[in-house]
Amino acid sequence: MKKKKFIIGITGTIGSGKSTIAKMFRAKGAALLDADVLAHGCLKKTTQTYRKIKKAFGVAALNADKTINKKKLAEIVFDNKKSLRKLCGIIHPAVIKSIKEKIEKLPKKVVVIDAPLLIEAGMVKDVDVLVVVTASPEVCVKRAVKKLKISQREARERMKAQMPIKEKVKYADCVINNDGDLNIAKKKVEKIWKDLTGGN
């Protein structure tokens, strides 16, 4: 039976600029699923994920109105590997379920999953092409500080908590360096798109 959709997974360390690459694919006509956005949706007070996080981390991870304080939660888990594993064990299954449900409903032929922890969450088997986006540690820290409004120390701690980029690259079908030359990155995106769709 002919496969209806091609799934491209895009991952990389914090600040690598993977979302920039993901948007290049969207500009070509792919549907884009942002795992971070879906994860935030899973944190709403009405969800089972919210209840599990509240039970696991208590009021220290909540705002005054009982919503989850993402900054506080990040501070808790990125300083403690056991807590980070616990949080990932709660969030990953919910996000994966959401991604799979959305893929089924999407009419587009090519779907891009933009996920920083795609490999760690065990989703490599669910993608047809895995793109790992890289950038120098200095560039990654600078971007993370600007985008997330965190300190350089916090950016480095978050980077350290993720799978090293050298390990991520081992899983890659394609590696795109995103230190700054977007023309080179665009050419790689073009090639992947052409290989998957025949240029259509």
Phi, psi and omega in degrees: 000135182291132180288135185279328186227151171251132182250123175253123175262133178238125181217172181168174179284169177304132177081006181286342180089025181297328180293329176297317179293319179301320180292332175297319178292322178297322178295335178280345179124003179282153169279144183239125175246119181262112184298326179295318179295317179295323178297319178297324177296328180287349183268359180297149187301338183276354187267159176292327178300318178302313182297322179293319179294317179299319180292321184285323188243351174069196185292343180298338182258009185246155170277176179299329180271012177077001173285160181284130177270103186298325180293315178296318180297319178298318180297324180293311189278328183283352174261000187212110184298323180295317179294323179296316178298320180297315180295316179298324179295336178273313188280318185305310180301323180292318181291317179299317178299316180297317180299312183295322178296319181290321179301318180301325185272342185286136180277345185291148180287323181245130179239130178255130175253114178264105187217118181296331183246034182302315180292312181299329181278358177079026184264005180303321182293344184266357181246152178275325178225129177252118178257123176254123181262129182241159173199161181294151179306322181297316179294318180299315180297314181301315180293318182296318178301315182290314185286317187263355181057047179239169180280166177298322179298315180296320179298316180293322178297318180293321178297318181295329182285342180271164175300132180304144183301328179298327178285319179300318182301329180299334181270350192285142167272333179211137177247128178242119176279131183235046178288341180162330182276092184290338179295320177294317179298317180298322179295321178292321177298317179302316182294314179299316181299315181295318180298324183278323189246354184075016179092357181276000000 
